[in-house]
Amino acid sequence: MKTTYRIFALAFVLMVTLASCGGKKANSGNNKDSSSSTTSGSNEAEGSSESLQSGDQSEGSSVGDPKIAEVIQTYCDHFSSFKYKDVQSLFANDVKQYIGLKNTTGAAIAKEANRFLSSKRFVSYSPDLDELQVKGKTATVPINIEWAGYETRVSTQIEFNDAYKIVSFKEVKVLSQKYDNLKTSRKKIVETYQGCDHTNKKQGCTYYLADYQIVETAPNNAIKEAINRYVYKALDVTEPSVAGVRQAAKSFIGSFDEIRKSGSAMSDFMNDSYGTIRNMGKYVIVNVANSGYSGGAHGYDAISVANFDINTGKKLALTDLITSEAALKKIATKIFRKLNQIPDDKTINQYGYSIDDNEKLVFAQSFALKKNQIEFYYGRYEAGPYVMPPPMLNIKYSEIKDLIKKDGVLGDKVK
């Protein structure tokens, strides 16, 4: 299955969202690259007039109605889990405003979200509920938004009715990232065949695109070197450097040219690689997604996600986080079956996956330690044949609090 990342396909309401969050259009043309310094992996906005500190909050009480916090968390969970139809139930029948769209409905909001976000990888919406401010039925809270190749943090103002349905949702301003002891830079390499425009999807174009981040400064060299080494390995380049990516891009285009001259090229080749680095305080999440087509019956689709201890640079394994993997598998099996809608009368294996229930459940090699849950990313063929869609598996920390190592990086999740 080919995964695409098409910013231009953004519907009006989400176009406003993206613009306010700092979205950028991809460069076009032959052999173009760019880099820009950012803080904690945040892509700064074109046309955004300021990046404000997260401590700038509206007046109000952080000890508000817990139902408001629950709805905000559910809103973010639905977006992170691609449950766009479920999002509409959180809104009132008549919504005064949702970002740039006025006088709308929950159904319309869900439709536009699905149209745009369904083509993204590593989609994550995470609220900083420890900074939630509530005054009456109006809440102000920072929300972290990210997908492959994009990351931002925005202050939102959400108004509820007496039934705790959202009647207004505004993005007030772009915020700086919460942690700033890790400085990254964005690298973007684009190589096209004979200067074609890879952003024009109505015309064919063979291209290689790599849009990723590397660490420039960090609390120690160990974390910097570990992350950068991982990024370049995930990009599958022989030389771990920007020059190595440029060479990989030229080789990709050169391979297509040779096949085209031989007369065996049936369609254009394409490569999309996106990478993000997110500082979570005690650890850093690194995401790299590669997708495209270079001949054959199917395209390729690879996912690489890792978590690094910010103090040591160690790549964290599940055994560093939980006390019993066997116990985790039993809990994960129930969640896996529910998320992937497996009938009660079938085992996971009988449903079509190569993995199975309980002790035979195999966790994805790639997983991310998000703020409230562990998210596992199964690649093609990792859990089943190509025809089976990669399964979903997200485990909330609250569901495994008895298994979390209290002296590990997730120790604060069980307090």
N, C-alpha and C positions, 0 to 999 in steps of 0.2 A: 504493500500500500504506500502510495506516495504522500508524504506529509508536506504541506505548503505553508508558507508564512507570508501572506499577502496583505500588507497594510492598506493597500489602496482599496481593498474590498470592504473597508469599514463603513457601516451604515451611519446615518447622520448622528444619532445620539452617541454612539461609541466613538465617532470621529471627534466629537467635542470632548469626550472623556480622554481620548488619547492625546489630543492636542494639549489639554490642560495638564496631563501627566508627563509630558515631555517626549512624545513620540517623534521619530524621525523617519523620513523617507529614505529608502535605500538609494545608494549612488548607482548611476547607470554609466555605460560606456566601457571602454577597454582598459583593463589593468589599472583600476582606481583603488586607492586605499587611503584610509584616514585613521587618525587616533585622537582621542581627547581624554584629558585627565578627569577622573571622577572620584567621588568619595564613597567608600563602602559599596561600590558597584552600582551607583545610581547614575543612569543616563540623564544628563541635564537637558532641559527643554530648549528647543529652538523657539524663540519668541517668549519664553518664560522670563518674567522680569526679576524674579527673586527666588532664592532657595532659603527657607526659613528654618530656624532651629526647632526641634521637636518640643522644646519646653514652652513654646508660645501657645498657650491654651486659653480657651474662653473661660469666663467665670462660671461657676456652678459647682455642684457637689459631685464628687466621684462616687459617693455612696448613694446611688440612686436606686430606682426600682430594678431588681435583678432581671425582670422580664425583658427590659430594654436591652441589657447586655446579651441575653439569650438570643433575641431576635437578630441582633447584629452579628453574633457569632454564626448563627444558622445561615444568614445571608451569605457570609463569606464561605462557609462550608459548601453550600450549594454551588457557588461559582467555581470553587476549587475542584469539585467532583463532577462538573459538567451537568448538574441537575438543574437546567435552566427552567424547565416547566414547573419545578417545585418553587422556584424563586417567586413566581407570580402570587403564590398564596400568602406571601409576606406583606404584600401591598394592599392598600385600600382599593375599593372599586374605582374611585377617582383619585388619581395622583396629580397633585398640583405641579410638581416638577421632579424630573429625574435627570440630573446633570444638565444638559442643554435642551432637553425635551420637556415641554410644558403641556399640561392638561392631557395626560396619557393614562395608560392602564398597565397593570402588572403583566398582562398577556403580551402587550406590545414590547415591554421592556425585556421579557424573557425571549421573545422572538429575535430581537436585535442582538442580544447577548449571544444567543446560539449561532447566529449568522457570522459573527466575528470571532468569538473565542473558540468555537469548535475546531478550527484549523490550527490552533496553537498547541505547543507542547509546554509542559511544566507550568501550567496555569495555577496560580496560587493567590488567593485573597486572604489576608491575615490581619485582623484588627488588633491594635495595641490596647486591650481592655484595661490595662493598668493605668492608662492615661484617659480613660473615659470620663467625660464631664457631662452631668445631667442637670438640666434646669427645667422643671416642669415635665413636659412631654417632648422636650427637644434635647438631643444628645449630640455632643461633639467628640469625635474619636478619630485618631489616625488609622488609616488602613494601608497596609503594604500590598502592592499589586505587582505581580510579575508573571512573565512567561518567557520562553526561550528568546533571548536577544533583547529583552526589555524589562526594566524594573523601575519602580517609583514608590514614593510614600506620600500620601495626600491626607490632608485634614478634611474630614467630612462632617456635615451638619445634617442630622436626620431627625425629622419631625414625625411623631406618632399620634394616632388618635386614641380614644379611650379603650379601644379593643386591641391596642398594640399593633396596629397595622401601619405601615409606612405611608405617609401622605406626602412627604417631600424628602428628597435626597439630593443634597448639594455637595459638590467638591469645592471647598473654600480656598485652599491654597496648596501648593507643592511644598513638602517639608524635606529637610535634610534627613539623611539616614540616621538611625538611632545610635549606631556605633561608628566612630570615625578613626579608629586606630589601625585601619587597613585601607591603604590607598591603592586604587586600581586605575588602569587606563583601558580604554576601548580601542580595539584594533579591527579594522574593516578592510578586507581584501576582496576585490571584485575583478575577475578576469572573464572576458566574453570572446566569443568567436567572431572575428572580423568586425569587432566594434558594435555588435547587435545590442539592442536595448532589452535587457533581461527583465525590466519592470513592465514591459508591454506584453501582457499575457495573451493578447489576441494574435500576436505574431510569434513564430518559433524563434528560439534563441538558445544556443548552447552556452552555458555559463558556469562559473565556479564562484560561490559566495561564502566567505567566512567572516562572521561578525561575532567577536568574542572579547573577553576581558582577561587581563593578566594582572598580577600583583606588582606594584611598583615599590611600595614601602609597607613594612609590617612590623609587629612587635619583635620579631626575630627572623633570622635568615631561614630557619628550618621551615616555618610555615610558608614563607614566600617561595622557596625553592620547591617544596612539595606540591603546592597548588599549581605553579607554572608548569612543572614537569607533567602533572596529571592532565592539564589542559591540552598541551601539545601532543601528548600521547593519544588523547581522545580524538584529536583532530587528524590523527593518523598521518603525521608528517615525519620525515626522516631526520630533519634538523629541528630541534626545539627552539624555534625563533620565528620572528615575523618573516625573515628571509626564507625560512623553511616553508612557511605557508604560501608565500608568493611562488616558490618553486613548485609546490604541489599544484597550485592553480594553473601554472603554465603547462605542467605535465598533463593535467586533466584535459585541457583544451587541445594539446598536441595529440593526445590519444584519439580524441574525436576526429581530428583532421585526418589522421592516418586511416581510420576506419571509413570515413566519408570518401576518401580518395579510392579506397578499395571497392566502394560500391555496396558495402554491407551495413552501412548506418541506416537503420529503419526510422529513427526519430532523433530529436535533439537530446543531448546529454545535459544533465543539470546536477548541481551539488549545492545544497544549503546546509551550512554549519553555523550553529548559534551557541554561544556560551555565556553564562552568567556566574558571578561570584557574589554570594550574599553573606555578610558578616552577621552572625547571630549572637555575638558576645563571647561565649565560651568556645564556640566552634564556628566553622565556616562551611557553607554549602556551595559546592561547585557543580554546575549543570552544563553538559555539552551534548547537543543533539545534532546528528548528521543524517540527512536524508537526500535522496536524489535518484537518478537513473543513469547508468553507464552501459546499457546494453543488456540483453537477456530477457527472460520472461517476466521478471519482477524488478521493481526498484529496490533500493536498500534503505534501511531505516534503523539507525543505531542510537542507543541512549547510554550515556555515561553520567552517573551521579555519584558523588562522594562527599563525605563529611570529614573535616580535618580539625583536630584539637588545636586551637589557636595558640596555646602555650608551647606545645611540643612539635607540631607539624605532623603528628601521627594521623594516618587515615583510620578512621574509626570503624570497627567491625561490630556486629550485633553483640558479640561476647564482651565488648567493652561497655555495653549499655545495659544489658539485662542479665539476670542471674541464671535463667534456665531457658535455653532455646527450645527444648521439648515442650515446656509449658506454654511458651509463646506460640508454638505451632498449633496447639489445641485451640487457643483463643483465636488465632489468625484463621483457622479453618472455618469457624462459624462466620466470621466477618467476610471472608473470601466468598463463601457460598451465597451470603446475602447480597453482597455488592454485585456479584456476577449472575445473580438470579438462577442459581442451579436448583433444579427440582429436588424435593426431599427423597424421591425414590431413585436418585442417581448419585453415584460418587463423583468427585471432581474429575476423575479419570474417565469415567463412563460418559461424562458430558462432552468430552472431546479434548481435554487438556492432558499433557504428558505427566503432570504432577498429580498428586492425590491428597486424600484427607490426612489430617493429624501428622503422624511421624513421617509420612511420605510427602508432606507438603514441602516444597522447595521455595525458599524466599528468593526474590529477584536479587541479582548481584548489586544493582543500583537502588539506593534508597536515600531519601532526604529526611533529615530531622527538622521538620517544620515546627512552628511554635506550639501547636497543640496536638500534633500527631506525627507518626512515622508514615511516610508515603513510599511505597515500593513501585518501581518502574520496570515492568517486564518488557523485554525486547522481543522482536520477532523470533520465533523458534525457541525462545527460552522456556516457555510454558506450554507450547503446543505447536501444531503445524501452521504454515503461513495463512491458511484460510481462517484460522481462529484468531479473533481480535485479541491483542494483548490484554490480559485481565487486569482488573483494578484491585488494589489492596491498600487500604489506609487504616491504620490502627491508632486510635486516640490514646494518649498517655493515661487518661483516666481509666481506660479499660485494662491497663497492664501496670498500674501503679505499684502493685505488690512485687512485680518482677524487675522494676527499674533499680539499678545500682545507685545507692544514695551518694556514693563518693565519685560518681561519674559525671559527665557533662550534662546529663538529664536529671541530676539529683534534685534540682529545684522544682521539678515537675511533680514531686510527690509530697511537697510540703503543704 
